[in-house]
């Protein structure tokens, strides 16, 4: 019987709640897979063995036989796609429990079919996750093999994809110490929420990889991608009461380009995670201002004190303004001077003063970056 013991147990427990009789599900080997009587789990069921061997439509057991482990009741075959997959047994006086037989049998068959479909669906999702993991992270992927595997999973690796990386914001997760809360992004509930939003478009799919939920949208525009990300995050937040953030990449241009898209979404998600105003960000929105704002305030204050340690308060304000303007104007000194209504040489002199007082030059990339971060 292609069903887990837990799913089978859930079915018999639910059935007993309706008819208040002990119920067994027996597998195709005649062994009790699940039972509302814990003592019977794992035992051979002689009545079910007869039903399976003789392909009986039903079997009534009129009397208990303790020596053979037989109890009175009714036993009926479970049919899935016309084949006997197991047996459902209802314990009790046959005249009393037979009236439930056909209803319980059909309900069990429906629930088993549903459970099997769910298991098959979960297997398919795990296969997709493994495929995407190999596609994004393999050092030297075999592109022919990937293309073939993709076809089997209805994934076209040559299509254009936008990658969305979804995360629970760390400050929210840190407030809940339970391990199950910290790993909830990987739970089936979160995954099914995303799948529900994608079900109308089978070319879109998602995967849970390395504690990250990655959504791949085929040929979807920027506006539609943002709207979908907002809807998904909104529903997950309503369910989990945890704040979500997301990073959204630009579209891929080839099969190998999916890695670049993943890195873009990861960068955007990292910045969004630190931003109170922008929980959903496209990669091309990740400006230096966003990165600067993502730096924890204590670190930024320490950096400011270090860089401007030998400056007066007036110089600090003047230098910070000059640095921000220099970056905003992409290093064009003339434009900076025009904005301040001063001569070009005056602004150049101010840059020289910054170098003299701080020890950092705007013309040296590493040093200019420190000046920029300290100027925010």
N, C-alpha and C positions, 0 to 999 in steps of 0.2 A: 504494500500500500504506500503510495507516494505521498506521505504526509508525516509531519513531525509528531512526536509523542505529545508535545505541548499543545499543538493545534487540536489533536484528537481529544486530549483531556478537556480542553476548553469547550469542545462540542458536547461531550457527555455531561459536563457540569451544567451547561446551559439547558440541555434537554431535561435533566432531572429537576431543574427549577420550575419547569412547566408541568411535568406529570408526577413529580414526587416519587419516582421509582428508580431503583438502581439500574444503570445502563452500562453496557460494555461495548467497546469497539474492538473487534478482533481482526488481526491482519490475515493475509492470504496463506499464512502458515498455520493458522489456527491458534495463535498465541494472543492473549488479551493485551492490546496495545494501550488502551486507556479504560479506566473504570471509575465509577463513583464509589466503588467499594475498594479502598486502597489495597486490601489483602489479596485481591484477585489479579492485580496487575502483574503481567509477566507469566501467568499460568496458561497452560493449554486448556482450550475450551472444547470439550468433546462434542457438544451440539454443533458448534460452528464448523468443526472438522467435517462432520457429516454433510452439512449444507454445502461446503466447498467441494468435497469429493463427489457427491451425488448431484450437485447443481440443483438443489432443492429450492423451490419458491418460498418455502417457510418450513419451520420445524418447531412443534410444540413439545415442551418437556413438562409432563404432568406431575412428576414427583422428584423430590430432591434425592440425590445419591451421593452422600458425603464421601464415601470411599473413592469414588471416581472424580470428585470435585465438581459434580453436576448439580445445578440448582434449577428449580422449575421456572418456566418462563417461555418467551417466544423468541425465535432467532430468525432473522431475515437477511437475505443477501444484499450487499451494497453494490449497486451497479453504476459504473462510471464508463461512459461511452459504450454501453452495451456489454461490458465485461465485468465479471465478479471481481471486485477489488478487496472484499472483506465481508465481514458479517456484523450486523448490529444486534445485540441481545438485550432484551428487557426482562428483568428479574421480577417474578411474582406469579400469582396464580394465573394460568393461561386464560381463563375466562375473564379475568379482570384486566390483564394487560394487553390482550389481543386487540382490543378496540383502539389502542394507541399505535399498533404496529405499522400500518401503511403510512400514517402521517409522520411518525418518527423516522421511518425508513427514508421517505422522500426528503424530509428536512435534513437528515444526515447527508444524503447524497448531494443535495444542493450546497450545504456548508462545506463538504469535502471538496467539491468542484471549485468552490470559491477559494478555499485554502490552498489548493494545488495551483490555481491560477496566480494567487498572490506569491507563492513560492517561486513559480516560474518567472514572474515579473521581477522579484528580488534578485534571482539569479542573473537575469538579463541586465539589471542595473549594476550589479557587481562586475559583470563582464565589461560593461561600458566604462566603469571607473578604472578597471585595470588597463583597458585600452587607452583611455585618455592619459593615465599616468605614464604609460610607455611613450605615448605620442609627445608629451610635454617634457618629460624628464630623462628619457633614455639618452645616453651619451652618443651612441652611433646607431640610430634606428634603421631597421631594414624597411625602406620605404615601400617596396613591393609587397612585403608581408603586411605592413600596416594598411596599405590600400585594400588588400584582400580581406583582412580582418574587419576593416571598416565596412566593407560591402555586406559582410555577414551580419553586422550589427546595424545596418542601414545608416551608416555614417560616411559621408562623402568628405574625405580629408582635403580634397582640392577646392571645396567651396570656401566662400569668405565667411569668417566667423568673428563675432564680437565676444570677448571673454569678460564675464562678470565674476568677481571674487567676493563672496559674501562672508561677513564675520560678525560675531558677537563682540561688541566693544569691550576691550579689556577691563576698563574700570567697572563695567557692569558685571562681568564675569568674576572679577576679584572679590566682589561683595558676597558672592555665594561660594562657600568653601566646599560644597559637596562635589565629589568627582563627577557624578552624573550630570551636574549642571555645567561643569566646565567642558564636558565633551558633548553637550547636547546638540551642537551643530551637526554632529555625525548621526544623530538619531534618525530613525525612520520617520518620525513625525515631521521633522524639519524637511527631510527629503521629499516627503509626500506633498507638503505644502508647495514646494517648488514645482514638482511634477504636475500638480493640479493646474498651475498657471501656464505650463508648457504643453498641456495635453492637446490643445487645438492645433498645434503645429509640430508634427512628429519629427521635423528636421532639427528642432531645437532639443537639447538634452542637457543633463547635469550629472556631475560626478562628485563623490566625496573622496578626496585624496589628501593624505597626510594632515588630517584634522581640518581640512579646508573644503568649503563647498564651492565648486566651480561650475558656472553656467555658461554654455556655449550657444550663442544665438546665430543662426545662419541667415545671412543677407538681411539683417535688420538695421534700420536707420538709427541715428543717434537719439532722436526724440522718442521713438518707440522703445528703444533699449532702456532709456531712463525711466519711462513710464512703467515698464515691466518690473524693473529693479525696485521702484518705489512700492508697487503693489505687493511684491514678494516680501520685502522688508517689513511693510506695514502689517501683513498678516502674521508673520513670525513674531513680531513685537507684541501683537495682541494676544497671541497664544502663550508666549514665554515670559512676557513682562521684562524682556531684556532689550536694550537698545542695539539696533543693527547698524552696520555700515557696509558700504560696497565700493569697490573700485571697478571702473569700466574702461576697457581698452579701446583702441581704434580698431578698424576692421583688418583682418589678416589678408595677405596678398598671395600666399602660397601655403602648402602643407607645412613646410618647415617654419613658416612665419608665426605659427601658433605659439611658439615659445616666446617670441617678442611680445605677443599680445598678453600672454600670461604674466610676464614680468611687468608690463604696463599696468595691468589690473592690480597686481600685488602692490606696486608702488602707490597707486592711487588709493587703494584700500588702507594702506599704512598711514597716509596723510589724513584720509577721512576719519580714521579711528581717533586721531588726536584733535580733530576739529569739532567744536561745538556747533558751528553754523552749517557745515557742509558734510553730512553723513554719507552722501553719495557723490562720488567725484569721477569725472572722466580723466583719463591720463593727461590730456592736453590742458586740463584745468590746474594741474599741479605746478603752479608757478613758484618762484622762490619765496613769495610771501606766504603761501600755504605751508611750505616746508619750514620756514622760520617759525610760523605759529604752532607747528607741531612739536617744537622743542619745549620740553618742560620749563615752566617759568623760573624755577630756581637756577637751572643751568644757564638760561639766557641772561639772568641778572648777574651771575658770576662771570660770564663771558664779557658782559658790558663793563663790569668793574675792572676786569683784567685789561681789556683793550684801551679803555679811556682812563686808566689809573692816574696818569700825570696831566690830565686836562682839567681846566676850570669848568664850572657848571655851564658858563656861557659857551665855552669851546665845545663841550659835549654836544649841546643842542645844535650848534652851528655845523660841527663835523658830521653829526648824524644826518642832518638835513642834506648836506652835500653828498654824502655816500648814497643815500636813498635816491637822490636826483640823478647821480651818475649812473646808477644801475637802471633807473627808469628810462633814461635817454640812451641806453646801450653804449655808454662810454664816450658819447659825442660831447666834447668839452664846450664847443660853440653853442650847442643847444642848451646845455646846462647854464652857461652864462646868460643866454637870452632869457631863460626862464626866471633868473634872479635879477635881470636888468642890470648886469654888471659886465665889465670887459672880460674877454676871454682870458687875458693874462691874470686878472684878479681871481678867477676861478682856479686857474692853474696854480697860483700862489697858495690858494686854500688847500689844494691837494698836497702841495709840498709841506704845508703846515701839519696836515694829518699824518704824513709820513714821519715828520720830525718829532711830533708829540707822542704818537702811538707806536712807532717802529714798524708799521705796516703800510704797504703801498697798494694803491688801487690798481696799479699797472701789473702787479704780480698776482696771477689767478688765486693761488692758495691764500695769500694775504688779503686779497680783496673779498674773498668769501667770508673770512672772519670779520672783516669790517662790516660787511653787509648784515651778517647775523647779529652783530653787536649793535647795529644802528636801528634795529626794529623796535 
